[in-house]
């Protein structure tokens, strides 16, 4: 089983992790070329194919990788051109490709490549990170996924890991997953009750007492304060709160308050 690394992991110790280098890093090293033709050259290093529709970026990446073990043996503006003149062997080869122009098409090409050449390794370069696109890319078989403004050092170290059979994902994925989880959690609570056609709200079987206690939770009242308001014991309040959480499928008092603010009518008056 392959390990999975993020760009902030200790496995990349000593590597600058700045992502603010920008396209200028490529442009500084690039020399504009008017020829759209693929160029092939002999190489004793890891066979590397580079697919990038932007000429400046393509030439810039070529120069960046020229002094590494991944000096491109084929440069092309699109996937088909890159593979057209490629003679593969049993040796694993590397494909560095653009995923920004048409992400879905690029993922489809990765699947095609992996089906035909199981030993191929793929690094996809994009303009920005999107959680759904990242997931789609890795499901397609992408081995590493980087933004185009990544530093040269991180790019090369990532290629090293990929050729060792590892999977490298951007650390921003963790942040995106956390945000997605929070949104999904909130939506689950918000959808736990639905408004019925006559404009009233379903209360998920809540009793009158549970409904007024739920309003207290919405206002941030503690169990002790609720007990004083209704002249009941704190133990009784806890029993009601547990019943409320169970009925509206909330995990805690905060979620219950969110549910109440969205699903209890504003003009409903608390009663005992």
C-alpha positions as CSV (number, residue, x, y, z in Angstrom):
1,X,0.0,0.0,0.0
2,X,1.3,3.4,-1.0
3,X,1.7,6.0,1.7
4,X,0.1,9.4,1.2
5,X,2.0,12.7,2.0
6,X,0.9,16.2,2.2
7,X,3.2,19.1,1.4
8,X,3.6,20.2,5.0
9,X,4.5,16.7,6.2
10,X,7.8,15.9,7.9
11,X,8.7,13.7,4.9
12,X,9.7,16.9,3.1
13,X,11.9,18.3,5.9
14,X,14.2,21.1,4.9
15,X,12.2,22.0,1.9
16,X,10.8,25.6,1.6
17,X,7.0,25.3,1.4
18,X,6.1,28.7,0.1
19,X,3.3,28.7,-2.5
20,X,3.6,32.4,-3.3
21,X,6.3,32.1,-6.0
22,X,3.7,32.5,-8.7
23,X,3.9,32.1,-12.4
24,X,6.7,34.6,-12.5
25,X,9.1,31.8,-11.3
26,X,8.3,30.0,-14.5
27,X,8.4,33.1,-16.7
28,X,11.8,34.1,-15.4
29,X,13.2,30.8,-16.6
30,X,11.2,30.6,-19.7
31,X,12.1,31.6,-23.2
32,X,9.2,32.1,-25.6
33,X,9.0,29.7,-28.4
34,X,6.8,30.0,-31.5
35,X,7.0,26.4,-32.5
36,X,4.0,24.2,-31.4
37,X,5.9,21.0,-32.4
38,X,6.9,18.4,-29.9
39,X,10.6,18.3,-29.2
40,X,12.3,15.0,-28.2
41,X,15.7,14.6,-26.8
42,X,17.8,11.8,-25.4
43,X,17.9,11.4,-21.6
44,X,19.5,9.0,-19.2
45,X,17.2,10.1,-16.4
46,X,13.6,9.2,-15.5
47,X,11.6,9.4,-18.8
48,X,9.4,12.4,-18.3
49,X,6.7,13.8,-20.5
50,X,5.5,17.4,-20.1
51,X,2.1,18.5,-21.2
52,X,1.3,22.2,-20.8
53,X,-0.7,24.3,-23.3
54,X,1.0,27.5,-22.3
55,X,4.2,27.9,-24.2
56,X,5.9,30.0,-21.6
57,X,5.1,27.7,-18.8
58,X,6.0,24.7,-20.8
59,X,9.4,26.1,-21.6
60,X,9.9,27.4,-18.0
61,X,9.2,23.9,-16.6
62,X,11.6,22.4,-19.1
63,X,14.4,24.7,-17.9
64,X,13.5,24.1,-14.2
65,X,13.7,20.4,-14.7
66,X,16.7,20.4,-17.1
67,X,19.2,19.9,-14.3
68,X,17.2,17.3,-12.4
69,X,16.5,13.6,-12.9
70,X,13.3,14.6,-14.6
71,X,14.6,16.5,-17.6
72,X,11.6,16.1,-20.1
73,X,12.2,13.8,-23.1
74,X,8.9,15.0,-24.7
75,X,7.2,18.4,-24.6
76,X,3.7,19.0,-26.0
77,X,0.8,21.3,-25.8
78,X,-1.7,18.5,-25.3
79,X,-2.0,14.9,-24.1
80,X,-2.4,13.2,-27.5
81,X,0.6,14.9,-29.0
82,X,2.8,13.9,-26.1
83,X,1.9,10.2,-26.4
84,X,1.9,10.2,-30.2
85,X,5.7,9.9,-30.6
86,X,6.4,8.2,-27.2
87,X,7.9,4.7,-27.3
88,X,7.3,3.2,-23.8
89,X,9.2,0.4,-22.1
90,X,8.9,-1.5,-18.9
91,X,10.6,1.3,-17.1
92,X,8.2,3.5,-15.2
93,X,7.8,6.9,-16.7
94,X,6.5,10.2,-15.5
95,X,3.8,12.5,-16.9
96,X,3.6,16.1,-15.7
97,X,0.4,17.5,-17.1
98,X,-1.9,20.6,-16.9
99,X,-5.2,20.1,-15.2
100,X,-6.3,23.7,-15.2
101,X,-7.7,24.2,-18.7
102,X,-10.2,21.2,-18.7
103,X,-10.0,19.3,-15.4
104,X,-12.5,16.6,-16.3
105,X,-10.9,15.9,-19.6
106,X,-7.5,15.7,-17.9
107,X,-8.7,13.2,-15.4
108,X,-10.2,11.1,-18.2
109,X,-6.8,11.1,-19.9
110,X,-5.1,10.0,-16.7
111,X,-7.5,7.0,-16.5
112,X,-6.7,6.2,-20.1
113,X,-3.0,6.4,-19.4
114,X,-3.2,4.3,-16.2
115,X,-5.2,1.6,-18.0
116,X,-2.6,1.4,-20.8
117,X,0.5,1.9,-18.7
118,X,0.1,0.7,-15.1
119,X,3.6,1.8,-14.2
120,X,3.1,5.4,-15.3
121,X,3.3,8.1,-12.7
122,X,1.3,11.4,-13.0
123,X,1.6,14.8,-11.5
124,X,-1.1,17.3,-12.2
125,X,-0.6,21.0,-12.1
126,X,-3.6,23.4,-11.5
127,X,-4.2,27.1,-10.9
128,X,-6.2,26.7,-7.7
129,X,-7.3,24.0,-5.3
130,X,-10.9,22.7,-5.3
131,X,-11.8,19.8,-3.0
132,X,-14.1,18.1,-5.5
133,X,-11.5,18.3,-8.3
134,X,-8.8,17.0,-6.0
135,X,-10.9,14.0,-5.1
136,X,-11.7,13.4,-8.7
137,X,-8.1,13.6,-9.7
138,X,-6.9,11.0,-7.2
139,X,-9.8,8.7,-8.0
140,X,-8.6,8.9,-11.7
141,X,-5.1,7.8,-10.6
142,X,-3.2,11.0,-10.2
143,X,-0.1,10.5,-8.0
144,X,0.5,14.1,-7.0
145,X,-1.5,17.3,-7.3
146,X,0.2,20.7,-7.1
147,X,-0.7,24.3,-7.7
148,X,1.4,26.0,-10.4
149,X,2.8,28.6,-8.0
150,X,4.5,25.9,-5.9
151,X,8.3,26.4,-5.4
152,X,10.8,24.6,-7.6
153,X,12.1,22.7,-4.6
154,X,8.7,21.3,-3.6
155,X,8.1,20.4,-7.2
156,X,11.3,18.3,-7.4
157,X,10.9,16.7,-4.0
158,X,7.3,15.8,-4.9
159,X,8.5,14.1,-8.1
160,X,11.1,12.2,-6.0
161,X,8.3,10.8,-3.8
162,X,6.0,10.0,-6.7
163,X,8.7,8.0,-8.4
164,X,9.2,6.1,-5.1
165,X,5.5,5.1,-5.5
166,X,4.1,7.5,-3.0
167,X,1.0,9.7,-3.3
168,X,1.4,13.4,-2.5
169,X,-1.6,15.6,-1.9
170,X,-1.7,19.4,-1.0
171,X,-1.9,20.1,2.7
172,X,-4.8,22.5,1.9
173,X,-6.9,19.4,1.4
174,X,-7.1,19.0,5.2
175,X,-8.5,22.5,5.6
176,X,-11.0,22.0,2.8
177,X,-12.1,18.7,4.3
178,X,-12.6,20.4,7.7
179,X,-14.7,23.1,6.1
180,X,-16.7,20.6,4.2
181,X,-17.4,18.5,7.3
182,X,-18.6,21.6,9.2
183,X,-20.9,22.6,6.4
184,X,-22.3,19.0,6.1
185,X,-22.8,18.9,9.9
186,X,-24.7,22.2,9.8
187,X,-26.8,21.1,6.9
188,X,-27.7,17.8,8.7
189,X,-29.0,19.7,11.7
190,X,-30.8,22.3,9.5
191,X,-32.6,19.6,7.5
192,X,-33.6,17.5,10.5
193,X,-37.1,19.1,10.3
194,X,-39.1,20.4,7.4
195,X,-41.7,23.0,6.9
196,X,-45.1,21.5,6.1
197,X,-47.4,23.0,3.4
198,X,-49.6,25.0,5.7
199,X,-46.7,27.1,6.9
200,X,-46.3,25.4,10.3
201,X,-43.2,23.5,11.4
202,X,-42.8,19.8,12.2
203,X,-41.5,19.5,15.7
204,X,-40.1,15.9,15.4
205,X,-42.4,14.8,18.2
206,X,-41.3,17.3,20.8
207,X,-43.6,17.8,23.7
208,X,-44.7,21.3,24.8
209,X,-42.2,21.2,27.7
210,X,-39.4,20.0,25.3
211,X,-40.2,22.8,22.9
212,X,-39.9,25.6,25.5
213,X,-36.7,24.1,26.8
214,X,-35.4,24.0,23.3
215,X,-36.1,27.7,23.0
216,X,-34.1,28.2,26.2
217,X,-31.2,26.3,24.6
218,X,-31.5,28.6,21.6
219,X,-31.1,31.5,24.0
220,X,-28.0,30.0,25.6
221,X,-29.6,29.2,29.0
222,X,-27.8,26.7,31.3
223,X,-29.5,23.7,32.8
224,X,-29.5,25.5,36.2
225,X,-31.2,28.5,34.7
226,X,-33.8,26.4,32.9
227,X,-34.6,24.5,36.1
228,X,-35.2,27.8,37.9
229,X,-37.4,29.2,35.1
230,X,-39.8,26.2,35.2
231,X,-39.3,25.2,38.9
232,X,-38.0,21.7,38.1
233,X,-34.7,19.9,39.0
234,X,-31.6,20.0,36.9
235,X,-31.8,16.3,36.5
236,X,-35.2,16.7,34.9
237,X,-33.8,19.3,32.6
238,X,-31.0,16.9,31.5
239,X,-33.6,14.3,30.7
240,X,-35.5,16.7,28.5
241,X,-32.3,17.9,26.8
242,X,-31.3,14.3,26.0
243,X,-34.8,13.6,24.6
244,X,-34.6,16.8,22.5
245,X,-31.2,15.9,21.0
246,X,-32.4,12.4,20.1
247,X,-35.6,13.6,18.5
248,X,-34.1,16.3,16.3
249,X,-30.9,14.2,15.6
250,X,-28.6,16.8,17.1
251,X,-25.2,15.9,18.6
252,X,-25.0,18.6,21.2
253,X,-26.8,21.7,22.6
254,X,-25.2,24.0,20.0
255,X,-26.7,22.0,17.1
256,X,-30.0,21.9,18.9
257,X,-29.9,25.7,19.2
258,X,-29.1,26.0,15.4
259,X,-32.1,23.7,14.7
260,X,-34.4,25.7,16.9
261,X,-33.4,29.1,15.4
262,X,-34.2,27.7,11.9
263,X,-37.2,25.5,12.5
264,X,-39.2,27.0,15.4
265,X,-41.6,29.7,14.4
266,X,-40.5,33.1,15.5
267,X,-44.0,34.0,16.8
268,X,-44.4,30.9,18.9
269,X,-44.6,31.7,22.6
270,X,-43.1,29.4,25.2
271,X,-45.5,27.9,27.5
272,X,-45.5,25.4,30.3
